[in-house]
Amino acid sequence: MTPSSPEPVLSSSAVAVRLETIQRRIAAACRASGRAVDGVTLTAVSKTQPPEAIAAALAAGQRVFGENRVQEAQGRWNDRREGVSGLELRLIGPLQSNKAADAVALFDVIETLDRPKLADALATAGARAGKPVRVLIQVNTGAEPQKAGVLPGDAGQLIEYARTAGLVVEGLMCIPPADEAPGPHFALLRKIARRHGLETLSMGMSGDFETAIRFGATHVRVGSSLFGERKGPETPSMD
Ligand SMILES: *Cc1c(COP(=O)(O)O)cnc(C)c1O
């Protein structure tokens, strides 16, 4: 084993500049499609980033963050939670049912509900914690076998199941196939959301958030454009 070299960390002013650039691009995309600029929230994807990068984003005023692993997020955010007002943490990675209680304790919104068993576990955890559980349903719009998410045709049933279980279903989330144009996937997600009266659409990442805004995204999840390339482990589907 060779010792790993220290991660290159963007200076805090570089993070602030990138943040401003992305906010400007979001605003321009909103205007281009006749949408209100405050209708789109930037979720800063802080997975695998060093503490300095997160501190820089917080100092620049960013308050909404996305993480893809419960344990990693606990290490990174448990001690910070108290000191930061207005902080919102969103889980954007797959969740195992046996981590539901930990996820409910740490996260404000869980974006990756994709099966009834997990809905049950989240409902139980929420009841125990005396906390409403806000969720998005992740839809596998490309029906990719290796990817998480409920199939588009089964989304309606899961939405109803989650509502009946007592979860607060706020909307839908998707990660389009890496090798396809994302537009049709975003359009499909929006169509399913409308059919079920759901407001929140979490879609669009560094490479396609402007397209997602054109298709109605309310939350865009941006990591590498904001913090630079990740060096740590990632969700396999993102590679
Ligand atoms: C990592 C990740 C992102 C951010 O991706 P970038 O291309 O770095 O912006 C967005 N959504 C999910 C679900 C992710 O896992």
The ligand as an SDF file (V2000), in Angstrom:
LIG
                    3D

 15 15  0  0  0  0  0  0  0  0999 V2000
  -22.5230   12.5370   -7.6790 C   0  0  0  0  0  0  0  0  0  0  0  0
  -23.9220   12.8140   -7.9740 C   0  0  0  0  0  0  0  0  0  0  0  0
  -24.3060   14.0480   -8.5370 C   0  0  0  0  0  0  0  0  0  0  0  0
  -23.3220   15.1350   -8.9300 C   0  0  0  0  0  0  0  0  0  0  0  0
  -22.7190   14.8150  -10.1250 O   0  0  0  0  0  0  0  0  0  0  0  0
  -21.7500   15.8630  -10.8960 P   0  0  0  0  0  0  0  0  0  0  0  0
  -21.7410   15.3570  -12.2730 O   0  0  0  0  0  0  0  0  0  0  0  0
  -20.4420   15.7970  -10.2000 O   0  0  0  0  0  0  0  0  0  0  0  0
  -22.3740   17.1950  -10.7740 O   0  0  0  0  0  0  0  0  0  0  0  0
  -25.6590   14.2570   -8.7510 C   0  0  0  0  0  0  0  0  0  0  0  0
  -26.5940   13.3190   -8.4400 N   0  0  0  0  0  0  0  0  0  0  0  0
  -26.2560   12.1300   -7.9150 C   0  0  0  0  0  0  0  0  0  0  0  0
  -27.3290   11.1500   -7.5880 C   0  0  0  0  0  0  0  0  0  0  0  0
  -24.9170   11.8300   -7.6680 C   0  0  0  0  0  0  0  0  0  0  0  0
  -24.6100   10.6350   -7.1390 O   0  0  0  0  0  0  0  0  0  0  0  0
  1  2  1  0
  2  3  1  0
  2 14  2  0
  3  4  1  0
  3 10  2  0
  4  5  1  0
  5  6  1  0
  6  7  2  0
  6  8  1  0
  6  9  1  0
 10 11  1  0
 11 12  2  0
 12 13  1  0
 12 14  1  0
 14 15  1  0
M  END
$$$$
